[in-house]
Amino acid sequence: MAISNSYPNFPSDCKSLLSKHLTKEIYEELKNKKTSSGFTLEAAIASGLENYDSGIGVYAGDLESYDTFAALFDPIIEEYHGFCKSDSHVSNLNAKDLNAPNPDVENKYIVSTRIRVGRNIANLPLGPAITKDQRDEVEKQASQALNSLDGNLKGTYYPLDGMNEEVSQKLIEDHFLFKAGDRFLEAAGLNRNWPKGRGIYHNDEKTFLVWVNEEDQLRIISMQQGGDIKEVFQRLTSAISKIEEKIKFSYSKHLGYITSCPTNLGTALRASVHIKVPNLAQNYAHFEEITNKHHLQIRGINGEHSESVGGVYDISNKRRLGVTEIQCVQDMYDGVVELIKVEKELALG
């Protein structure tokens, strides 16, 4: 829906943070503003106006968006993250600071571990505002940096554009291939020129994966079977450090690593395990009590809004902004340790 030049009317059942915080006064204040990359309020709120069931409803087109449209973004960020305009974000990617010996050495509970971060290149627009040429430049820089990786990170970059059926099928089987974004990302302009300028890199061991120009320009992922959370984090931080030797990422002292979706600001990190807790699943209130205590989110095994299969759940950190990467992963680890302890107790009756 285009907002033309008048304040949008949200339906009464719309619960997005956009509908809550975009007052007529703020709309009038921001409607004619534009960032240096040409991003407007209309573009920032397009997804939330097309999808009234959005949780947030706004996307940034560049780092500047967070200042130019601060009257809208600041209260949304404060409500979602509990993070104020005057707060500063501090990063810590030193894996030595993480206290996380494997909580499940017998592999009875943790099926797999996955930690990812989103990154965008400094001095370029984000996905909603990027031009085709700029997106191609991101792919060029990213593929060169990734193809220079060595050791246990050494692997292959696969462009999505022109990918042959055999490679495509193999990546689908490995659950590595990403598709065009959903209707929320589509409305935000993140699917333009699909699949040009997009690609996937994975190492030979298939424990390290990078998506190029999906929602974020780089989505960097470390993963493996079992519960050695520290090993997964060490691989991730090592890769980030090596990529940063070639590429400067967009970062601000206030908001941390810059992403188009405000929910990912700060660490832009999601640390998760697939964990089998069938007994706890029967006592969901207790399950939620533990995860809430450790700032964790419960999802089904296929991500948000999906169901559990066989008592297996996806457990991940909720906090991203105003906490360090170490705190995010430690939240997840400490919560998992308690979940396993309680699951064992319930199994014994």
C-alpha positions as CSV (number, residue, x, y, z in Angstrom):
1,M,0.0,0.0,0.0
2,A,1.4,3.4,-0.9
3,I,1.0,6.0,1.8
4,S,0.6,8.9,-0.7
5,N,0.8,12.0,1.3
6,S,-1.6,11.3,4.1
7,Y,-1.3,9.6,7.5
8,P,-2.1,5.8,7.1
9,N,-5.1,4.4,8.9
10,F,-4.3,1.1,10.7
11,P,-7.0,-1.5,11.3
12,S,-8.1,-1.8,15.0
13,D,-6.6,-5.3,15.3
14,C,-3.1,-4.2,14.1
15,K,-0.6,-4.8,16.9
16,S,2.7,-3.8,15.1
17,L,5.1,-1.5,16.8
18,L,4.8,0.7,13.7
19,S,1.1,1.2,14.3
20,K,1.7,2.0,18.0
21,H,4.5,4.5,17.5
22,L,3.7,6.2,14.1
23,T,1.6,9.1,15.5
24,K,0.2,11.7,13.2
25,E,2.7,14.2,14.6
26,I,5.6,11.9,13.9
27,Y,4.3,11.2,10.4
28,E,4.0,14.9,9.6
29,E,7.5,15.5,11.0
30,L,9.2,12.7,8.9
31,K,7.1,12.3,5.7
32,N,9.3,14.6,3.6
33,K,12.7,13.6,5.0
34,K,15.1,11.6,3.0
35,T,18.5,10.0,3.7
36,S,21.5,10.7,1.4
37,S,20.8,7.4,-0.4
38,G,17.3,8.6,-1.1
39,F,15.5,6.4,1.5
40,T,12.2,7.8,2.7
41,L,9.7,7.3,5.4
42,E,7.3,5.7,2.8
43,A,10.0,3.1,2.1
44,A,10.7,2.5,5.7
45,I,7.1,1.7,6.6
46,A,6.1,0.0,3.4
47,S,6.3,-3.6,4.8
48,G,4.2,-2.7,7.9
49,L,1.5,-1.1,5.8
50,E,1.3,-4.0,3.4
51,N,1.4,-6.6,6.2
52,Y,-0.8,-5.5,9.1
53,D,0.2,-8.7,11.0
54,S,3.8,-7.5,11.2
55,G,5.4,-7.5,14.7
56,I,7.6,-4.5,14.0
57,G,6.7,-3.1,10.5
58,V,9.7,-0.9,9.8
59,Y,13.0,-1.4,8.0
60,A,16.0,0.8,7.7
61,G,17.5,1.6,4.3
62,D,20.9,2.7,5.5
63,L,22.8,3.7,8.7
64,E,21.4,7.2,8.3
65,S,17.8,6.0,8.6
66,Y,18.2,5.5,12.3
67,D,19.0,9.2,12.7
68,T,16.8,10.7,10.0
69,F,13.8,8.8,11.2
70,A,14.8,8.6,14.8
71,A,11.4,9.9,16.0
72,L,10.0,6.6,14.8
73,F,12.9,4.2,15.2
74,D,14.0,5.2,18.7
75,P,10.7,4.3,20.6
76,I,10.4,1.1,18.6
77,I,14.0,0.1,19.5
78,E,13.4,1.1,23.1
79,E,10.2,-1.0,23.4
80,Y,11.7,-4.0,21.7
81,H,15.2,-4.0,23.2
82,G,14.7,-2.0,26.4
83,F,17.5,0.2,25.0
84,C,17.4,4.0,25.2
85,K,18.7,6.8,22.9
86,S,21.4,7.6,25.5
87,D,22.7,3.9,25.8
88,S,25.8,2.6,24.1
89,H,26.4,-0.9,22.7
90,V,29.6,-2.8,23.6
91,S,30.8,-5.7,21.5
92,N,32.9,-8.7,22.7
93,L,33.8,-11.5,20.3
94,N,36.6,-13.0,22.4
95,A,35.7,-16.7,22.6
96,K,38.1,-17.1,25.6
97,D,35.6,-15.2,27.7
98,L,32.8,-17.8,27.1
99,N,32.4,-20.4,29.9
100,A,30.8,-23.2,28.0
101,P,32.1,-26.8,28.3
102,N,30.0,-29.2,26.3
103,P,26.8,-29.8,28.5
104,D,25.8,-33.0,26.6
105,V,28.9,-35.0,25.8
106,E,26.8,-38.2,25.4
107,N,24.7,-36.5,22.7
108,K,21.4,-37.4,24.4
109,Y,19.7,-34.0,24.3
110,I,21.4,-31.5,22.0
111,V,20.9,-32.5,18.3
112,S,22.8,-29.6,16.8
113,T,24.2,-26.1,17.5
114,R,24.1,-23.1,15.3
115,I,25.3,-19.5,15.9
116,R,24.9,-16.8,13.3
117,V,25.5,-13.0,12.9
118,G,24.2,-10.5,10.4
119,R,26.7,-8.1,8.9
120,N,26.4,-5.2,6.4
121,I,29.2,-3.4,4.6
122,A,30.1,0.1,5.9
123,N,29.3,3.1,3.6
124,L,26.8,1.2,1.5
125,P,23.0,1.2,1.8
126,L,21.2,-1.7,3.4
127,G,19.1,-4.2,1.4
128,P,15.9,-2.1,1.2
129,A,17.7,0.8,-0.4
130,I,20.6,-0.8,-2.2
131,T,20.9,-0.4,-6.0
132,K,21.6,-3.4,-8.3
133,D,25.1,-2.2,-9.0
134,Q,25.8,-1.7,-5.2
135,R,24.4,-5.2,-4.5
136,D,26.7,-6.6,-7.2
137,E,29.6,-4.8,-5.5
138,V,28.7,-6.4,-2.2
139,E,28.7,-9.8,-3.8
140,K,32.1,-9.1,-5.4
141,Q,33.7,-8.0,-2.1
142,A,32.1,-10.8,-0.2
143,S,33.0,-13.6,-2.6
144,Q,36.6,-12.4,-2.8
145,A,36.9,-12.3,1.0
146,L,35.3,-15.7,1.4
147,N,37.3,-17.4,-1.3
148,S,40.5,-16.3,0.5
149,L,39.6,-18.2,3.7
150,D,41.9,-21.1,4.5
151,G,42.2,-23.9,7.1
152,N,38.9,-25.3,8.4
153,L,37.1,-22.3,6.8
154,K,38.3,-23.1,3.2
155,G,35.4,-23.8,0.8
156,T,33.5,-22.7,-2.3
157,Y,31.3,-19.7,-3.2
158,Y,28.2,-20.5,-5.3
159,P,26.4,-17.6,-7.0
160,L,22.6,-18.1,-7.1
161,D,22.3,-16.5,-10.5
162,G,22.8,-19.2,-13.2
163,M,23.3,-22.0,-10.6
164,N,23.0,-25.4,-12.3
165,E,20.4,-27.9,-11.1
166,E,23.0,-30.4,-9.7
167,V,24.6,-27.7,-7.4
168,S,21.1,-26.4,-6.5
169,Q,19.9,-29.8,-5.5
170,K,22.9,-30.5,-3.4
171,L,22.6,-27.2,-1.5
172,I,18.9,-28.0,-0.9
173,E,19.7,-31.4,0.5
174,D,22.2,-29.8,2.9
175,H,19.6,-27.2,3.9
176,F,22.0,-24.5,2.8
177,L,20.0,-22.9,-0.1
178,F,18.0,-19.8,0.7
179,K,15.0,-18.6,-1.2
180,A,13.6,-15.2,-2.0
181,G,12.5,-13.5,1.2
182,D,8.9,-13.8,2.6
183,R,6.1,-11.3,2.0
184,F,7.5,-9.0,4.8
185,L,10.9,-8.8,3.1
186,E,9.3,-8.6,-0.3
187,A,7.3,-5.5,0.7
188,A,10.5,-3.9,2.2
189,G,12.2,-4.2,-1.2
190,L,14.6,-6.9,-0.2
191,N,13.8,-9.2,-3.0
192,R,14.5,-6.8,-5.9
193,N,16.5,-8.3,-8.9
194,W,16.3,-11.8,-7.4
195,P,18.5,-13.9,-7.7
196,K,21.2,-11.6,-9.1
197,G,23.9,-10.6,-6.7
198,R,23.1,-13.4,-4.3
199,G,25.2,-16.4,-3.3
200,I,26.2,-19.0,-0.8
201,Y,29.6,-20.0,0.6
202,H,30.3,-23.1,2.7
203,N,33.5,-24.7,3.9
204,D,34.5,-28.2,2.8
205,E,33.5,-29.6,6.2
206,K,30.0,-28.0,6.0
207,T,30.3,-26.4,9.4
208,F,30.5,-22.9,8.2
209,L,28.1,-21.1,5.9
210,V,27.6,-17.5,4.6
211,W,24.6,-16.2,2.8
212,V,25.3,-13.2,0.6
213,N,22.6,-10.6,0.0
214,E,19.7,-12.3,1.7
215,E,18.1,-10.1,4.4
216,D,21.5,-8.8,5.5
217,Q,24.4,-8.4,3.1
218,L,26.3,-11.2,4.9
219,R,24.7,-13.8,7.2
220,I,27.6,-15.6,8.7
221,I,26.8,-19.0,10.3
222,S,28.8,-21.6,12.3
223,M,27.1,-24.9,13.0
224,Q,27.6,-28.6,13.8
225,Q,26.0,-31.7,15.2
226,G,26.0,-32.0,19.0
227,G,26.4,-29.6,21.9
228,D,29.9,-28.2,21.7
229,I,28.7,-24.6,21.8
230,K,32.1,-23.1,22.5
231,E,33.7,-24.8,19.4
232,V,30.9,-23.4,17.2
233,F,31.4,-19.9,18.6
234,Q,35.2,-20.1,18.2
235,R,34.8,-21.0,14.5
236,L,32.4,-18.1,14.0
237,T,34.5,-15.5,15.7
238,S,37.6,-16.7,13.8
239,A,35.7,-16.4,10.5
240,I,34.4,-12.9,11.4
241,S,37.9,-11.7,12.2
242,K,39.3,-13.0,8.9
243,I,36.5,-11.5,6.8
244,E,37.0,-8.2,8.6
245,E,40.6,-8.1,7.3
246,K,39.1,-7.6,3.9
247,I,35.7,-5.9,4.6
248,K,34.7,-3.1,7.0
249,F,31.3,-3.7,8.5
250,S,28.7,-1.0,9.4
251,Y,28.8,-0.3,13.1
252,S,27.8,2.5,15.4
253,K,28.7,3.1,19.1
254,H,25.0,3.5,19.9
255,L,23.4,0.6,17.9
256,G,26.3,-1.8,17.4
257,Y,26.3,-3.7,14.1
258,I,23.8,-2.1,11.8
259,T,21.0,-4.2,10.2
260,S,17.9,-3.3,8.2
261,C,15.5,-4.9,10.7
262,P,15.7,-3.2,14.1
263,T,15.3,-6.5,15.9
264,N,18.8,-7.6,14.9
265,L,20.7,-4.5,15.9
266,G,23.6,-4.7,18.4
267,T,25.2,-8.1,18.2
268,A,23.0,-9.2,15.3
269,L,23.6,-12.6,16.8
270,R,21.4,-15.6,17.2
271,A,22.8,-18.6,19.1
272,S,20.6,-21.7,19.1
273,V,20.4,-25.4,19.7
274,H,18.0,-28.0,18.6
275,I,17.3,-29.8,21.9
276,K,15.2,-32.9,22.7
277,V,13.2,-32.3,25.9
278,P,10.0,-34.4,25.5
279,N,9.3,-34.5,29.3
280,L,9.6,-30.7,29.7
281,A,7.4,-30.3,26.6
282,Q,4.6,-31.9,28.7
283,N,5.0,-29.2,31.3
284,Y,5.2,-26.2,29.0
285,A,4.7,-23.6,31.8
286,H,7.9,-24.9,33.5
287,F,9.7,-25.0,30.2
288,E,8.8,-21.3,29.5
289,E,9.8,-20.4,33.1
290,I,13.3,-21.6,32.5
291,T,13.7,-20.1,29.1
292,N,12.3,-16.7,30.3
293,K,14.8,-16.7,33.2
294,H,17.7,-17.0,30.8
295,H,16.3,-14.6,28.2
296,L,15.6,-17.3,25.7
297,Q,13.0,-18.0,22.9
298,I,11.4,-21.3,22.2
299,R,10.6,-22.2,18.5
300,G,9.7,-25.3,16.6
301,I,12.5,-27.0,14.7
302,N,11.7,-25.2,11.4
303,G,12.0,-21.7,13.0
304,E,9.4,-19.1,14.0
305,H,5.7,-20.2,14.0
306,S,6.6,-23.8,13.4
307,E,5.8,-26.9,15.6
308,S,8.1,-29.2,17.6
309,V,8.7,-32.6,16.2
310,G,9.4,-35.5,18.6
311,G,9.9,-33.2,21.6
312,V,12.7,-31.3,19.8
313,Y,12.7,-27.5,20.0
314,D,14.9,-24.6,18.7
315,I,16.1,-22.6,21.7
316,S,17.9,-19.3,21.2
317,N,18.8,-16.0,22.8
318,K,16.3,-13.2,22.8
319,R,18.6,-10.3,23.7
320,R,20.7,-8.7,21.0
321,L,21.3,-5.0,21.7
322,G,22.9,-3.6,24.8
323,V,24.6,-7.0,25.7
324,T,27.8,-8.4,24.3
325,E,28.0,-11.5,22.0
326,I,29.5,-13.4,25.0
327,Q,26.4,-12.6,27.1
328,C,24.1,-13.7,24.3
329,V,25.8,-17.1,23.9
330,Q,26.2,-17.5,27.7
331,D,22.4,-16.9,28.1
332,M,21.8,-19.7,25.7
333,Y,24.4,-22.0,27.3
334,D,23.2,-21.4,30.9
335,G,19.6,-22.0,29.8
336,V,20.4,-25.2,28.0
337,V,22.3,-26.6,31.0
338,E,19.2,-26.0,33.2
339,L,16.9,-27.5,30.6
340,I,19.0,-30.7,30.5
341,K,19.1,-30.9,34.3
342,V,15.3,-30.6,34.6
343,E,14.7,-33.0,31.7
344,K,16.8,-35.6,33.4
345,E,14.9,-35.1,36.7
346,L,11.6,-35.4,35.0
347,A,12.7,-38.6,33.2
348,L,13.5,-40.1,36.6
349,G,10.0,-39.2,37.8
